[in-house]
Amino acid sequence: MSDWIKIGVEFIKALPGPWKGSSDPNAPSEIVDTMAEEAPRADSVAVTSEASPNQQEIARRREIVRQFFNDFWRSTDDKPSTFAERLNRAEGHINERLAARGETWQLDATTRKQLGLPPPKTV
């Protein structure tokens, strides 16, 4: 269990930029208009499944996942106790938002590993 907490803390520490308003990543922060970023970005780095993303692309993807993750959990008080559980529950929402944005990648086991996130829950 403590390994998951360590991974979650490392993920949060590795995110670019400081958290706004609180040291708690799940605390409400200033509202960000994410709809403005829903359209595909022309300056996005195209990455195919054959090539590993570079560090810039990994950082961009981590920021997108962080944004969609926070959007998903912003309006609920009934949150699982671990980051891994929260990420598992938010995965569908994150993937829907990625598709709507025109991203060619999804949050899956491979992407989680590339981004340094906990693996998905296996049944």
Legacy VTK file of the C-alpha trace (Angstrom):
# vtk DataFile Version 3.0
C-alpha trace
ASCII
DATASET POLYDATA
POINTS 123 float
0.000 0.000 0.000
2.778 2.472 0.834
4.310 1.883 -2.613
1.159 3.311 -4.225
1.302 6.361 -2.007
4.971 6.824 -2.890
4.160 6.538 -6.612
1.321 9.052 -6.237
3.538 11.516 -4.393
6.313 11.097 -6.975
3.769 11.664 -9.763
2.549 14.873 -8.173
6.073 16.129 -7.485
7.071 15.448 -11.093
4.205 17.471 -12.545
5.291 20.736 -14.136
4.415 23.887 -12.276
3.287 24.410 -8.689
-0.122 23.480 -7.349
-2.263 26.560 -7.010
-3.852 27.418 -3.708
-2.969 24.340 -1.692
-0.452 21.593 -1.142
-3.326 19.104 -1.385
-3.641 18.050 -5.047
-7.282 17.109 -4.478
-8.300 20.388 -2.907
-10.328 22.688 -5.141
-8.098 25.117 -6.982
-8.856 27.967 -9.268
-11.240 26.989 -12.025
-9.531 26.481 -15.357
-11.448 26.668 -18.610
-10.475 23.310 -20.064
-12.997 23.508 -22.891
-10.733 25.982 -24.682
-8.121 23.241 -24.971
-10.498 20.561 -26.246
-9.672 21.164 -29.901
-6.690 19.262 -31.285
-3.496 21.239 -31.059
-1.592 21.876 -34.264
1.677 22.068 -32.335
1.180 18.659 -30.704
3.975 16.212 -31.225
2.655 13.283 -33.240
3.669 10.012 -31.636
2.927 6.626 -33.078
2.706 3.404 -31.137
6.006 2.301 -32.727
7.995 5.195 -31.266
8.508 6.042 -27.634
7.517 9.584 -26.746
10.318 12.014 -25.938
10.558 13.818 -22.604
8.714 16.873 -23.903
5.817 14.714 -25.095
5.777 12.786 -21.810
5.571 16.062 -19.887
2.743 17.264 -22.165
0.816 14.030 -21.685
1.310 14.106 -17.904
-0.107 17.624 -17.798
-3.138 16.591 -19.855
-3.779 13.558 -17.629
-3.377 15.724 -14.509
-5.841 18.288 -15.856
-8.491 15.721 -16.825
-7.960 13.785 -13.571
-8.517 16.956 -11.523
-11.563 17.893 -13.618
-13.068 14.458 -12.934
-12.578 14.625 -9.149
-13.211 18.363 -8.660
-16.969 18.028 -8.154
-17.155 14.989 -5.873
-16.525 14.567 -2.175
-16.698 10.761 -2.173
-13.135 9.984 -3.260
-11.257 6.697 -2.894
-8.430 6.806 -0.404
-5.572 6.056 -2.807
-4.323 7.822 -5.882
-4.260 4.543 -7.829
-7.952 3.929 -7.099
-8.825 7.475 -8.122
-6.872 7.127 -11.357
-8.615 3.822 -12.131
-12.037 5.433 -11.696
-11.090 8.483 -13.750
-9.512 6.522 -16.615
-12.678 6.296 -18.729
-13.320 10.023 -18.358
-9.701 10.814 -19.219
-9.824 8.615 -22.333
-13.112 10.186 -23.467
-11.608 13.660 -23.111
-8.441 12.569 -24.955
-10.516 11.257 -27.865
-12.661 14.418 -27.947
-9.490 16.484 -28.023
-8.177 14.500 -30.992
-5.267 12.879 -29.176
-4.051 9.662 -30.785
-3.100 7.993 -27.488
-5.164 6.649 -24.607
-4.440 6.169 -20.918
-3.701 2.451 -20.829
-1.142 0.204 -19.108
1.623 1.169 -21.549
0.964 4.891 -21.295
0.727 4.717 -17.509
4.163 3.087 -17.415
5.620 5.735 -19.752
4.177 8.501 -17.571
5.280 6.910 -14.293
1.723 6.268 -13.109
0.472 3.228 -11.176
-0.636 0.327 -13.384
-4.364 -0.172 -13.943
-6.288 -2.385 -11.587
-6.323 -5.949 -12.828
-9.267 -8.218 -12.141
LINES 1 124
123 0 1 2 3 4 5 6 7 8 9 10 11 12 13 14 15 16 17 18 19 20 21 22 23 24 25 26 27 28 29 30 31 32 33 34 35 36 37 38 39 40 41 42 43 44 45 46 47 48 49 50 51 52 53 54 55 56 57 58 59 60 61 62 63 64 65 66 67 68 69 70 71 72 73 74 75 76 77 78 79 80 81 82 83 84 85 86 87 88 89 90 91 92 93 94 95 96 97 98 99 100 101 102 103 104 105 106 107 108 109 110 111 112 113 114 115 116 117 118 119 120 121 122
